[in-house]
């Protein structure tokens, strides 16, 4: 094996590009390989099998870098496509994991949640957008699965609450008094899409809801349209 064949390979390498010097690139690998050949002991040259293995390592490195570059480009394309598609949520009624709901024109949205097992007693506590207690609802016994509780829009003093965004918590127990786990849901009409933080969030009830938390999408009824 001669140095000439290695030089031919080196001469065909791409023009070096700006890289992070802390990461070894394919050009660095080739320079080290050529330097090794130039300074090897003529009386004890590298074994052909060893040189072949080094070339295989270089080829693998180059292929991995090419794959990484293509994947980065695909991620950018996929992100852009997702952002475009997410605009289709606007005007739709969406249900997502979360504990917020809205009151509009004095009409509260339904309060939705899911119970993992049957519950003998269920209480729903409602808070305003600042975390202040508003009222609680005794929902009685409920079977496991998705639940919907209506609220009349009045606080614990019987006064009509202002329009806005509210939150709720669910406390449920079984017949033995043991706690029953629940999952809260947010439901509302999507009024916009937010990309400001680099993540895609749907705007529902003046709140940012991660698009990944959506579990259901439905057409908005005419009377609900904004």
C-alpha positions in Angstrom: 0.0 0.0 0.0 1.4 3.4 -0.9 0.9 6.9 0.4 -0.1 8.1 -3.1 -3.5 6.3 -2.9 -4.3 8.0 0.4 -3.3 11.4 -1.0 -5.7 10.8 -3.9 -8.5 10.2 -1.4 -7.4 13.3 0.5 -7.4 15.5 -2.6 -11.0 14.6 -3.3 -12.2 15.6 0.1 -14.7 18.5 0.3 -13.5 22.0 1.1 -13.5 22.3 4.9 -16.4 24.2 6.4 -16.6 26.1 9.7 -17.1 23.6 12.5 -17.1 23.4 16.3 -13.5 22.8 17.0 -14.4 20.7 20.1 -16.0 18.1 17.7 -13.8 15.9 15.5 -15.1 16.1 11.9 -14.3 14.0 8.8 -11.6 16.5 7.7 -9.8 16.2 11.0 -10.0 12.5 10.8 -8.4 12.5 7.3 -5.6 14.9 8.4 -4.8 12.5 11.3 -4.8 9.5 9.0 -2.5 11.2 6.5 -0.2 12.4 9.2 0.0 8.9 10.5 1.0 7.5 7.1 3.6 10.2 6.6 5.3 9.6 10.0 5.0 5.8 10.2 8.1 3.7 10.4 9.1 2.5 6.9 10.5 -0.6 8.4 7.3 -1.3 10.3 4.4 0.1 8.2 0.8 -0.2 9.3 -0.9 -3.5 8.6 -3.3 -3.4 5.7 -6.1 -4.7 7.9 -5.5 -1.8 10.3 -5.5 0.8 7.5 -8.7 -0.8 6.1 -10.4 -0.5 9.5 -9.4 3.2 9.7 -10.9 3.9 6.3 -14.0 2.1 7.3 -14.2 4.3 10.4 -13.8 7.4 8.2 -16.6 6.2 5.9 -18.9 5.6 8.8 -18.1 9.0 10.3 -18.9 10.7 7.0 -22.2 8.8 6.6 -23.3 9.6 10.1 -22.6 13.3 9.6 -24.6 13.2 6.3 -27.5 11.5 8.1 -27.4 14.0 10.9 -27.6 16.9 8.5 -30.5 15.4 6.7 -32.4 14.7 10.0 -31.9 18.3 11.0 -33.3 19.5 7.8 -36.3 17.1 8.2 -37.0 18.4 11.7 -37.1 22.0 10.5 -39.5 20.9 7.7 -41.7 18.9 10.0 -41.9 21.7 12.5 -42.9 24.2 9.8 -45.5 21.7 8.5 -46.9 21.2 12.0 -47.2 25.0 12.5 -49.1 25.3 9.3 -51.4 22.5 10.0 -52.1 23.7 13.6 -53.9 26.8 12.2 -56.7 24.4 11.2 -57.6 24.1 14.8 -58.9 27.7 14.9 -62.6 27.8 15.3 -62.8 24.2 16.4 -64.0 23.0 19.9 -61.1 21.2 21.5 -60.8 19.1 24.6 -57.4 18.8 26.2 -55.9 17.8 29.6 -56.0 20.8 31.9 -58.2 22.4 34.6 -59.3 25.7 33.1 -62.6 26.7 31.7 -64.3 30.0 30.7 -67.4 32.0 31.6 -68.7 34.0 28.6 -71.9 36.2 28.8 -72.6 34.7 32.2 -72.6 31.1 30.8 -69.9 28.8 32.2 -68.4 26.1 30.1 -69.1 22.6 31.3 -66.6 21.2 33.8 -65.1 17.9 32.5 -63.0 15.3 34.2 -62.3 11.6 34.2 -62.5 9.1 37.2 -60.3 6.0 37.3 -62.8 4.1 39.4 -66.4 4.5 40.7 -66.7 7.3 43.3 -69.2 7.5 46.1 -68.6 11.2 46.7 -67.3 13.9 44.3 -66.7 17.5 45.0 -65.6 20.2 42.5 -63.9 23.3 43.8 -63.8 26.4 41.6 -61.2 29.2 41.7 -60.9 32.5 39.8 -58.0 33.4 37.6 -56.0 34.7 40.6 -56.4 31.5 42.6 -59.1 32.9 44.9 -61.8 30.4 46.0 -65.2 31.0 44.3 -67.4 28.1 45.2 -67.7 24.3 45.3 -70.1 21.8 43.8 -71.3 18.6 45.3 -71.5 16.2 42.3 -72.7 13.2 44.3 -71.7 9.7 43.3 -70.2 9.0 39.9 -69.2 6.0 37.9 -65.7 5.7 36.5 -65.0 7.3 33.2 -65.6 10.8 31.7 -67.8 13.2 33.7 -69.4 16.5 33.0 -70.6 18.9 35.8 -72.6 22.0 35.2 -72.1 25.2 37.2 -74.7 28.0 37.5 -72.0 30.7 37.4 -72.6 31.9 41.0 -70.1 32.1 43.8 -70.5 30.8 47.4 -72.5 33.9 48.3 -75.0 33.4 45.4 -73.6 36.3 43.4 -73.2 36.0 39.6 -69.5 35.8 38.7 -67.7 37.9 36.1 -66.8 36.6 32.7 -63.3 35.3 32.4 -61.1 32.2 33.0 -61.6 29.9 36.0 -59.9 26.8 37.3 -61.2 23.8 39.1 -60.0 20.8 41.2 -61.8 17.5 41.8 -61.9 15.6 45.1 -63.4 12.1 44.9 -63.6 9.2 47.4 -64.9 5.7 47.1 -67.3 3.9 49.6 -64.3 3.2 51.9 -63.3 6.9 52.0 -60.2 6.3 49.9 -59.2 8.9 47.3 -60.2 8.3 43.7 -57.8 9.6 41.1 -59.1 11.9 38.4 -57.9 13.7 35.3 -59.2 17.2 34.5 -60.0 18.4 31.0 -60.2 21.8 29.4 -62.7 22.4 26.7 -63.2 25.5 24.6 -63.1 27.0 21.1 -59.6 27.6 19.7 -59.2 31.4 19.0 -55.6 31.3 17.9 -52.3 29.5 17.8 -49.1 30.6 19.6 -45.5 29.8 18.5 -43.7 32.3 20.7 -41.8 29.9 22.9 -40.8 27.6 20.1 -43.6 25.2 21.1 -47.1 25.1 19.5 -49.8 26.2 21.9 -53.5 26.6 21.2 -55.3 29.6 22.7 -58.4 28.5 24.5 -60.3 30.5 27.2 -57.4 33.0 27.1 -55.0 30.2 28.1 -52.2 28.6 26.2 -52.8 24.8 25.8 -50.0 22.6 24.5 -51.1 21.0 21.3 -49.8 17.7 22.6 -52.4 17.7 25.4 -55.3 17.6 22.9 -57.5 14.5 23.2 -60.5 15.5 21.1 -61.4 17.9 18.3 -65.0 18.7 17.2 -66.8 21.1 15.0 -68.1 24.1 16.9 -71.8 24.5 17.2 -73.3 27.6 15.6 -74.2 29.1 18.9 -70.7 28.6 20.2 -69.0 30.2 17.2 -66.9 33.3 17.9 
